[in-house]
Amino acid sequence: RLASERYRYSVEAGMPQGEVWRYMQARYPALFSLVVFFGILAGLLAHWLQKRSSAPTHELQRALGANEFIPYFQPVVRGDTRQWAGCEVLMRWRHPKEGLVRPDLFIPLAEDSGLIVPMTRALLRQTAAQLAPHAARFSPGFHIGVNITARHCQDMALVQDCQEFLAAFPPGQVTLVLELTERELIEPTETTRRLFEALHQLGVMIAIDDFGTGHSSLGYLRNFNVDYLKIDQSFVAMIGADALSRHILDSIIELSVKLDLGIVAEGVETAQQCEYLVAQGVDFLQGYLFGRPLPCDEFIKSLGIVE
């Protein structure tokens, strides 16, 4: 609508409200069809992208309900005697079509989606059900290590999970070790303080996994009452090959001695690495030199061979 400033005269043009699309369809049928086509195409593309982004999470939820996440066990041996002192429980995905899926392909997604908490709870229950019948064959205090992340430290539910796990074994027969991974930073809050206090009261031990590679490792030592350090395999692999990595390794070992912490070396694959670590006073060793991750049946058979 245009009105004259000098005369009582105005011009109005257009069409009633809601008639624009009908006008375009009548006057410009080709353009109208093109606009509608691209509108529908954009809607279908948005719907497909939304389904694609949520599909992996739905697949993890389906697999969790189908009990497709299973425990594998890798032995941990004493540095002085080479006898089995425990094991680390590693999560594997036994997919009905793809077979055994590597953990690096699904663990980060599980952590981002929050599904890592119920997945770990299911892993603890499976581990207890599979190992408890053979507990008499373990030496007293047999260590069983399980990875946890920042998601597990947001409430006290982890305490109940650990109580149920330990209740499946005779008192003192196993020691549960929770290994703090550093893919997500664990904030030192009042909840985490109460959580770690309650876990220690249960007799659960805390280890820092892959120590020396995460920016938060030293912060964890200051803020949390930990019991073990696990040396990352990247430092172990450099024994005899890289002087700088060896100096870092020696410093970590020296730090653990000064703080009165146990120490576990991961990724031990050669006799040279084993001998060097034992000479430095490392308490526990873990790696392919002593055994690969195995399903429960094979793990128990290997335990019998070692005994």
URWORA-V447659 format. One record per pair of residues at least 12 apart in sequence whose ideal C-beta (glycine too) atoms are under 10 Angstrom apart, sorted by the first residue. I is the first residue (numbers start at 0). J is the second residue. Records with the same first field share a line. If there is no record, write none. Layout:
I = J / J
This chain:
0 = 12 / 13
20 = 34 / 35
23 = 35
53 = 112
55 = 104 / 105 / 108 / 109 / 111 / 112
56 = 108 / 109 / 111 / 112 / 113 / 114
57 = 112
58 = 92 / 94 / 105 / 108
59 = 92 / 105 / 108 / 109 / 112 / 114 / 115 / 117 / 118
60 = 112 / 114 / 117 / 118
62 = 92 / 93 / 94 / 95 / 100 / 105 / 109 / 114 / 118
63 = 92 / 109 / 114 / 117 / 118 / 120 / 121
64 = 117 / 121
65 = 93 / 94 / 95
66 = 93 / 121 / 124 / 125
67 = 91 / 92 / 93 / 94 / 95 / 100 / 121
68 = 90 / 91 / 92 / 93 / 94 / 100 / 102 / 105 / 109 / 114 / 117 / 118 / 119 / 121 / 122 / 125
69 = 89 / 90 / 91 / 92 / 93 / 99 / 121 / 122 / 125 / 126 / 129 / 294 / 295
70 = 86 / 88 / 89 / 90 / 91 / 121 / 122 / 123 / 124 / 125 / 126 / 127 / 128 / 129 / 130 / 143 / 145 / 292 / 294 / 295 / 298
71 = 86 / 87 / 88 / 89 / 90 / 91 / 99 / 102 / 291 / 292 / 293 / 294 / 295 / 297 / 298
72 = 85 / 86 / 87 / 88 / 89 / 126 / 129 / 130 / 143 / 144 / 290 / 291 / 292 / 293 / 294 / 295 / 297 / 298 / 299 / 301 / 302
73 = 85 / 86 / 87 / 88 / 89 / 144 / 265 / 285 / 286 / 287 / 289 / 290 / 291 / 292 / 293 / 298
74 = 86 / 87 / 284 / 285 / 286 / 289 / 290 / 291 / 292 / 293 / 298 / 301 / 302 / 305
75 = 87 / 141 / 142 / 143 / 144 / 176 / 229 / 263 / 264 / 265 / 282 / 283 / 284 / 285 / 286 / 289 / 290
76 = 267 / 273 / 283 / 284 / 285 / 286 / 288 / 289 / 290 / 305
77 = 138 / 277 / 281 / 282 / 283 / 284
78 = 262 / 263 / 264 / 267 / 273 / 276 / 277 / 278 / 279 / 280 / 281 / 282 / 283 / 284
79 = 277 / 280 / 281 / 282 / 283
81 = 273 / 277 / 284 / 288 / 289 / 305
82 = 138 / 305 / 306
83 = 137 / 138 / 141 / 142 / 289 / 290 / 301 / 302 / 305 / 306
84 = 137 / 138 / 140 / 141 / 142 / 174 / 263 / 282 / 283 / 284 / 285
85 = 137 / 138 / 140 / 141 / 142 / 143 / 144 / 173 / 174 / 175 / 176 / 263 / 283 / 285
86 = 126 / 130 / 137 / 141 / 142 / 143 / 144 / 176 / 285 / 290 / 292 / 293 / 298 / 302
87 = 142 / 143 / 144 / 145 / 146 / 176 / 178 / 206 / 208 / 229 / 263 / 265 / 285 / 292
88 = 119 / 122 / 123 / 125 / 126 / 129 / 130 / 143 / 144 / 145 / 146 / 175 / 176 / 178 / 292
89 = 102 / 122 / 144 / 145 / 146 / 292 / 293
90 = 102 / 105 / 106 / 109 / 115 / 118 / 119 / 121 / 122 / 125 / 145 / 146
91 = 105 / 122 / 292 / 294
92 = 104 / 105 / 106 / 109 / 118
93 = 294
99 = 294
102 = 146 / 292
105 = 118
106 = 118 / 146 / 148 / 180 / 182
107 = 182 / 183
109 = 148 / 150
110 = 148 / 149 / 150 / 180 / 182 / 183
111 = 150 / 182 / 183
112 = 150
113 = 150 / 153
114 = 150
115 = 146 / 147 / 148 / 149 / 150 / 151 / 180 / 182 / 183
116 = 147 / 148 / 150 / 151 / 153 / 154 / 156 / 157 / 160
119 = 145 / 146 / 147 / 148 / 150 / 151 / 157 / 160 / 177
120 = 151 / 156 / 157 / 159 / 160 / 163 / 164
122 = 145 / 146 / 160 / 164
123 = 143 / 145 / 157 / 160 / 161 / 163 / 164 / 165 / 167 / 175
124 = 160 / 163 / 164 / 167
125 = 295
126 = 143 / 145 / 164 / 167 / 173 / 175 / 295
127 = 143 / 163 / 164 / 165 / 166 / 167 / 168 / 173 / 175
128 = 167 / 295
129 = 294 / 295 / 296 / 298 / 299
130 = 143 / 164 / 167 / 168 / 172 / 173 / 295 / 298 / 299
131 = 164 / 166 / 167 / 168 / 169 / 172 / 173
132 = 167 / 295 / 299
133 = 295 / 298 / 299 / 302 / 303
134 = 167 / 168 / 169 / 172 / 173
135 = 169 / 172
136 = 299 / 302 / 303 / 306
137 = 168 / 169 / 172 / 173 / 302 / 306
138 = 172 / 173 / 306
139 = 169 / 170 / 171 / 172 / 173 / 174
140 = 171 / 172 / 173 / 174 / 202
141 = 168 / 171 / 172 / 173 / 174 / 302
142 = 173 / 174 / 175 / 176 / 204 / 206 / 227 / 261 / 263 / 283
143 = 164 / 165 / 168 / 173 / 174 / 175 / 176
144 = 174 / 175 / 176 / 177 / 178 / 204 / 206 / 208 / 227 / 229 / 263 / 283 / 285
145 = 160 / 161 / 164 / 175 / 176 / 177 / 178 / 203
146 = 177 / 178 / 179 / 180 / 182 / 206 / 208
147 = 160 / 161 / 177 / 178 / 179 / 180 / 185 / 198 / 205 / 208
148 = 178 / 179 / 180 / 181 / 182 / 183 / 184 / 185
149 = 179 / 180 / 181 / 182 / 183 / 184 / 185 / 186 / 191 / 215
150 = 183 / 185
151 = 177 / 179 / 180 / 185 / 191 / 194
152 = 177 / 179 / 183 / 185 / 186 / 187 / 188 / 190 / 191 / 194 / 195 / 223
153 = 185 / 186 / 188 / 190 / 191 / 194
154 = 190 / 191 / 194
155 = 190 / 193 / 194 / 197 / 198
156 = 194
157 = 177 / 194 / 195 / 197 / 198 / 203
158 = 193 / 194 / 195 / 196 / 197 / 198 / 200 / 201 / 203
159 = 197
160 = 175
161 = 175 / 177 / 197 / 198 / 201 / 202 / 203
162 = 197 / 198 / 201 / 203
164 = 201 / 203
165 = 201 / 202 / 203
170 = 202
171 = 202
173 = 202
174 = 202 / 203 / 204 / 226
175 = 198 / 201 / 202 / 203 / 204
176 = 203 / 204 / 205 / 206 / 226 / 227 / 229 / 261 / 263
177 = 195 / 198 / 203 / 204 / 205 / 206 / 208 / 225 / 226
178 = 204 / 205 / 206 / 207 / 208 / 209 / 227 / 229 / 263
179 = 195 / 205 / 206 / 207 / 208 / 209 / 210 / 213 / 215 / 216 / 219 / 223 / 225 / 229
180 = 207 / 208 / 209 / 213
181 = 207 / 208 / 209 / 210 / 212 / 213 / 214 / 215 / 216 / 218 / 219
182 = 208 / 209 / 213
183 = 215
184 = 213 / 214 / 215 / 218 / 219
185 = 215 / 218 / 219 / 222 / 223
186 = 215 / 218 / 222
187 = 218 / 219 / 221 / 222 / 223
188 = 222
191 = 222 / 223
192 = 222 / 223 / 224
194 = 223
195 = 222 / 223 / 224 / 225
196 = 224
198 = 224
199 = 224 / 226
203 = 226
204 = 225 / 226 / 227 / 261
205 = 219 / 223 / 224 / 225 / 226 / 227
206 = 225 / 226 / 227 / 228 / 229 / 260 / 261 / 262 / 263
207 = 219 / 220 / 223 / 225 / 226 / 227 / 228 / 229 / 230 / 260
208 = 227 / 228 / 229 / 230 / 231 / 263 / 265
209 = 228 / 229 / 230 / 231 / 232 / 233 / 234 / 265 / 266
210 = 225 / 227 / 228 / 229 / 230 / 231 / 234 / 251 / 254 / 255 / 260 / 262 / 263 / 265
211 = 228 / 229 / 230 / 231 / 233 / 234 / 244 / 247 / 248 / 250 / 251 / 254
212 = 230 / 231 / 232 / 233 / 234
213 = 231
216 = 228 / 231 / 251
217 = 254
220 = 254 / 255 / 258 / 260
225 = 258 / 260 / 261
226 = 259 / 260 / 261
227 = 255 / 260 / 261 / 262 / 263 / 282 / 283
228 = 251 / 252 / 254 / 255 / 258 / 260 / 261 / 262 / 263 / 264 / 282
229 = 261 / 262 / 263 / 264 / 265 / 266 / 283 / 285
230 = 247 / 248 / 251 / 252 / 255 / 262 / 263 / 264 / 265 / 266 / 267 / 276 / 281 / 284 / 285
231 = 247 / 248 / 251 / 264 / 265 / 266
232 = 264 / 265 / 266 / 267 / 268 / 272 / 285 / 286
233 = 247 / 248 / 265 / 266
234 = 246 / 247 / 248 / 249 / 251 / 264 / 265 / 266
235 = 248 / 264 / 265 / 266 / 267 / 268 / 269 / 272 / 273 / 275 / 276 / 281 / 284 / 285 / 286
236 = 265 / 266 / 267 / 268 / 269 / 272 / 286
237 = 272
238 = 264 / 267 / 269 / 271 / 272 / 273 / 274 / 275 / 276 / 279
239 = 269 / 271 / 272 / 275
240 = 271
245 = 275 / 279
248 = 264 / 275 / 276 / 279 / 281
249 = 275 / 279
251 = 264 / 279 / 281
252 = 264 / 276 / 279 / 280 / 281 / 282
253 = 279 / 280
255 = 280 / 281 / 282
256 = 279 / 280
260 = 282
261 = 281 / 282 / 283
262 = 276 / 279 / 280 / 281 / 282 / 283 / 284
263 = 276 / 281 / 282 / 283 / 284 / 285
264 = 276 / 277 / 279 / 281 / 282 / 283 / 284 / 285 / 286
265 = 283 / 284 / 285 / 286
266 = 284 / 285 / 286 / 287 / 288
267 = 281 / 283 / 284 / 285 / 286 / 287 / 288 / 289
268 = 286 / 287 / 288 / 289
269 = 286 / 287 / 288
270 = 288
272 = 284 / 286 / 288
273 = 286 / 288 / 289
289 = 301 / 305
290 = 302 / 305
